[in-house]
Amino acid sequence: MPQPYQKPHPPIWFAAHSPTSLEYAARHNFHVSQNLDVDEVIAEKFEFYRSIWRACGHAGPMPHTFLMRAVHVAETDETARAEAEAPLMRSDRLGIVPLTRTRLGFKGNPDTVVRSARARGTPEQRASYDWWVDSGLALIGSPETVRRQLEDQHKRLGYDVFCANHRFGGMPLEQSFKSLKLFGEEVIPAFS
């Protein structure tokens, strides 16, 4: 109680990371979302999910795939890096380190934050701003650069929904707002 308004129920979005959870989502016809892994690994995971979904013979359109990334847009690539580098490195310490102390991957799931260096990088890699950008975990630059990064990422991953996180690692609010404004005015129109 109460019964859902949508019948049979609202769409289910599943944060699937392990092969087992991706298979479960595909078999149950759920949408899937990703945010922790590098682009190369997410491309493999999305393809695995889609292949299982197709093998199930579900009726109707394929569920959506969702990707969230840290995004910072500024007037130039240099300004964007200067504004985003320290908050990005802080956000990693605030985000991934606490996850390593959780039971993510409990019940035999080998794909944990601690065990998945290929998917989430080694501590040395994660300490490098360039690695974050090169691996697709962060899209940072001028409007033209971020448009190019988004186009390339979409071609490789084929996601349906993109979520831009403009506020990470304690970035000053005014910089986040400026990034969001530039993203809305100068990046999004290229995809309309």
N, C-alpha and C positions, 0 to 999 in steps of 0.2 A: 504494500500500500504506500502511496497511490500507484496505480497501474501507469505504465508509460503512455504518453500521448501518441508517440510514433509506434506504428505496428510493423513488425512484431516488437521492435525496441529501437532506441536511438543507435546510430552507427557506433560500433565498438572500435576504438583505436588501441592497438596493442604495442607496447614498447618491447619489441622482440630483439634480443641480441644473440642468443645461442641458437644453434641449428634446431634444437628441440623446440624452442619457443617460436621460431620462424615457421617451422612445420606446423605447429599447433595453430598459429594464426592463419596460415594458408588453408588448412583443413576446415577451420571454422568460419572461413570467409570474412576475416577481420581485416581492417586497415592496419598497416604497420608504421611505426615511427622509429627514427634513429637520430642520435645526436652525439654519441661518445666516440665512435670509430672514425678512422681516417677514410677518405673517399674510396680508395682502392678496395678496402674490406667491405664497405657499405655496398659498393657495386656488386660484389660477389654475393652478399647477403640478399640484396633485392632480387637478383637473378635466381638464387636458390628458392626464395619465397615464391616468385612468379612461376617457376617450373613446377613446384609442388601444387600451387593453386590450379594451374592448367591441368595437371594430372588428375586432380579431383573431379574435373568436369562440372564445376559450379555453373549454374545458370546466371545470366546477367553479366554486367560489366565487372571487370576486375576491381577489387578494392584499391584504395589509394595508398601511395607510399609518401611518407612525410620526412623531411629533413630539417633539422635546426642547426644553425651555425652562428658563431659570433661574427658580427658585421660592424665595421666602422668605416664611414665614408667622410672624407674631408676634401677640401679644395684641391689638394695635390697628394700624390703618393707619399711624399716626404712628411707632410703635415699629418696625414692619417697614421703613419707609423709612429711619429713622435707622440701623438696623442694616445694611441692604442697599445703600444708595446708594454709599458709597465702594468696597466690594468689587465691585459691579457695574461701576463705571467702571474699576476696576483690571483686571477680567477682560477687558474689551474691549481694553485695551492689551496684555494678555498673549495674547489670542486672535487678534484680527483683524489686528493689525499684522504679526506673523510670517507670517500667511497671505499678505499682500500681496507678500511676497518669494519665494513659492513659484511653481511652474509650474502652479498650479491653472488649468485652462482651456487648457492646452497643446494643440496640434494643432487650432487654429482655433476653439476654444470661446470665444465672445464673453462668456459669462456668468462672469466672474471676480470675485473679491472687489474688485479695483481698479476694474473697469468697471461694476459693478452697483449704482449709488447708489440706484436705485429699490427694489431688493431688500434692500439692506443698509445704506442710509443714507449720507449724506454725513458727513465727519468732524465737522462742526458738529452734525448731528443726533445722532450717536453719542456726543457729549460731554454729551448731555442725558438725565438720569435719566427725565424725563417721556416723552421720545421712546421709550425702551426699553419702558416700560410701555404707552404708547398704541399702539405698533406690534405688541404681543404677544410681543416677544422676552423679556420678563420678567413673571412673575406675582408680584406682591408686595402683601402686605396682611394684614389680619386673616383668620381662617378664612372668614368670610362673604364678604369681598371676593374672596379667591382662588377660592372656589366659584363665585361669579358670573363671574369672569374665565374660568375653565375652561369653564363652561357656554356662555358667549358664543363663546369660541374654537372649541369643538367644533362648535357649530351652523354657524359660518362655514367651517370647514375640513373637517369630517367625517372626522377621523383615527380610526384604530382603536386605536392604542397611544400612550399618553402617557408620556414619561419626564421626571421632575422632577429637575433638577440643583440640589440644595440647597447645594452647596459650590462657590462660585465666587470668584475674585479674592482668595483668601487669607482668606475669612471665617473668624472664629474657630470652632473645632470645636464648642464648646458652643452657639453660636448655630445652627450647621447642624443639630446634633442636636435642638435645641428646635424648629426649623422642621420637621424631618422628623417629629417626634412629633406636633406640632399638625396637620400635613398628614394623617398616618395616622389620628389620632383624630377630627378634626373636619372634614376636607375629603373624604377618600375615602368615608366612609359615605354621603355624599349621592349618590354615583354607583353604589351597590350595588343 
